Amino acid sequence: MSDRIIDRIGGPQDLKELTTDEVVVLAAEIRDFLVTKVARTGGHLGPNLGVVEITLALHRVFDSPKDRILFDTGHQAYVHKIVTGRQDGFEMLRSRGGLSGYPSRAESDHDIIENSHASTALSYADGLAKAYALRGEKRWVAAVVGDGALTGGMCWEALNNIAAAKNPVVMVVNDNGRSYSPTIGGLAEHLSTLRLNPGYEKVLDLVKEQLGRTPLVGAPLYEVLHAVKRGIKDAVAPQAMFEDLGIKYVGPVDGHDQAAMESALRRAKGFGGPVIVHAVTRKGYGYRPAEDDEADCLHSPSTFDPETGKPLAPSSLKWTGVFADELVAIADERADIVGITAAMSGPTGIAKLMAKYPERAYDVGIAEQHAATSAAGLAIGGLHPVVAVYATFLNRAFDQVLLDVAMHKLPVTFVLDRAGITGPDGPSHYGIWDMSVFGVVPGLRIAAPRDAVTLRAELREAVGVEDGPTIVRFPTGAVPADLPAVDRVGPIDVLLQDPDGRKDVLIVAVGAMGHIAVEAAARLAEQGYGATVVDPRWVRPVPVELVGLATAHRLVVTIEDGVRSGGVGDAIAKTLRDAGADVPLRDLGVEPDWHPHGTRPELLADLGLTAQDVARTVTGWLAGIVSAADR
C-alpha cells in the first residue's frame, strides 16, 4: 500500500480531510507527479507548477462541482484534473484517446467550460453567477485568471459587468508576471511594482506607531501622511482600480503559501459579492529547470529529461524558425518592417526580430483585436506591420481585419503559425478555419507555403503588397523536405506532370498538403491514371490560370488542411463556374466539426487525408467518370 498522500486523493472531498501539513506534502508530490508525467508526454508544465497551492486551496474552500471553478487559460488545469480523480489518465495526456490538455466536459463533472483561449473565463463566470442568482441557487463561482489574461479586453468588459451585478464571484488573479512571455502593459507594471513593494503596509503601521507617541502634532500629522501614503499606494497597487469598479480586493497573497491562500479565499467567500484575490506566484515553481528557463519557464515542452529539463527529441528545422530568420533578413533590408505579436513573441518567432530591432517589434499582450487595428495605424503611418499569431487566435480579430485593415486597403501582413490540424492541443487550437473565415474578406490575399523555400519567397511577396492585407499561413512542427516545382504557370507551381502526358486529374494542393498530393499522384500512376499536381501558392484570390489547367483535365481535386465549407475548394469551384468551365471538381479537406486531439498524422488519417486515402478516393472518382464516358 502506497504511503503517498496523492494516492489517497480520489476527489475534492479527500482534500478537505487533510491537515495543513499534509496538504503541503501533497503539493510537493503533485509537482513530482507533473514533472514525471509531462516529461513523457509533453504538455503545459510551467503554468501548472505555478498553480498547485491555488488549486488545492480552491478545492478545499469551495465545493466542486456544486460550486464552479473555472480556469483561464485552461492549460493551467492539470492540478485540477489530478485532484478530481483523473490521475491515471496522465499516462496518455494529450494523446489519442487520453486526457485533454484542457478542461473537458466529457471527462468530468468538475469541468464546465472547455476554454483554452485566454481572457474568457470571467465572462463565463459572470453569466454563470447571474444564472444561479435568477434560479435562486446558492452556488459560488470561482475563476482563476492570469495577469497575462488581464491584458485582454474581454477581462475588463467582464469585470465591469461582474461589479455591476454584485453576485458572489471570486476571481483569483494568478500573478506570475507572465503569460507565455513576461506580461507587458500598464497593469503589468502596476502589479510588478507592487511585487517589489511588499512591505508598504508595515511601513505605514510603523509611521502610525511612532507619530502616535508625539502629542499635539502626532495624530494630525499622521492623517496627512496617511493621505500621502494612500496616494502612493493607489499609484502602485491595483486595489484602488478594482475597488473603484465595486470589486473587493484581497492581497497580495503569496500564492505558494497554502495557509495564506486558503485564508484569503475563505475571506473572499465570506464577503458575499465579487472579490479579487491577488496571488503572487512563480511560473514553474518547485522545479529548478523550469524556474531557470528564462524564455518561458518550460511553458509547453515536448518530451524531456526530468532530471535536467532538456528536450529528448533532436532539434529540427521548424516552420516558425524559418519565418523568424526570414523576417529579420527582410527587416535588415527594409526599415519600414515592424513586428507585432500577442503575448507570444517566442512561439511565433517575433522574438528574433525583437532581439535585433527592439524598437521595431511590439508585444501587445493577449489582445488580438488591438493587434490588428494597431497594425492598421502603423500602416497608415507609413510602415508595413507583420502580425504573427497562431491561426486559431486570428479568428478573434475578424472584424478588425475586415473593417479596420481591409476596408482601408492597408498593407498589413498576418503570419498564421500552427495553421491546419495541429494535433495534441485539440479542437480549440486547430487552425482549420482561417482560409474559410478570412476568404470572404475583399482584397485579402492568402498564401500557403509548402516548404522552407516557398515560405521565404511568399513572405517576401506578402510584404511587397502595398494595396491591401495579406496572410501567410503554415503548420506547426518540422518543415518537410523542399519540394521544387518542375514548371510554373503564371503564379502557379507545377509539382508533378505525368511522364506520358496523360491528364486524367488535376490535383490542386494547398500548402503543406503538397507532399501528400505528389505521393498520391504516384499511387494513381500505378493504377493507370495520369495526374498533374499544382500548388497555387496564393490561394486567395484564386489564380485565373487554374481555369486553363482545370479544363485540360477530366477531373479537378483540391486537397487542403482547412475546413471544406467556404474553403479553397469552394473558391476554386466558384471560379470554374464563373468561367463557364465544365470540368467536375471534388474537394478534400476537413469537415467543420470539433475533432478530438491526437497527432497530426493520426488526425489526417481519420480525415482521409493521407496519400493512400487520397489515391483510393480519387481512383474511385476517376473510375466513375471513365465509366460514364464509355456509356
Secondary structure, DSSP 8 states (H G I E B T S, - for coil): ----GGGG-SSHHHHHTS-HHHHHHHHHHHHHHHHHHHHHH----HHHHTTHHHHHHHHHHS-TTTSEEEEESGGG-HHHHHTTT-GGGGGGTTSTTS--SS--TTT-TT------STT-HHHHHHHHHHHHHHTT----EEEEEETTGGGSHHHHHHHHHHHHHT--EEEEEEE-SBSSSB--SHHHHHHHHHHT-TTHHHHHHHHHHHHHTSTTTHHHHHHHHHHHHHHHHHHH-SHHHHHHHT-EEEEEEETT-HHHHHHHHHHHHHH-S-EEEEEE--TTTT-HHHHT-TTTSSSS--SB-TTT--BSS----BHHHHHHHHHHHHHHH-TTEEEEESS-HHHHTHHHHHHH-GGGEEE--S-HHHHHHHHHHHHHTT-EEEEEEEHHHHGGGHHIIIIIIITTT---EEEEES-B---TT-GGG-B-SHHHHGGGSTT-EEE---SHHHHHHHHHHHHT--SS-EEEE--SSB-------SEEETTEEEEE--TT---SEEEEE-GGGHHHHHHHHHHHHHTT--EEEEE-SEEES--THHHHHHHTSSEEEEEEEEESTTSHHHHHHHHHHHTT----EEEEEE-SS------HHHHHHHTT-SHHHHHHHHHHHHHHHHHHHH-
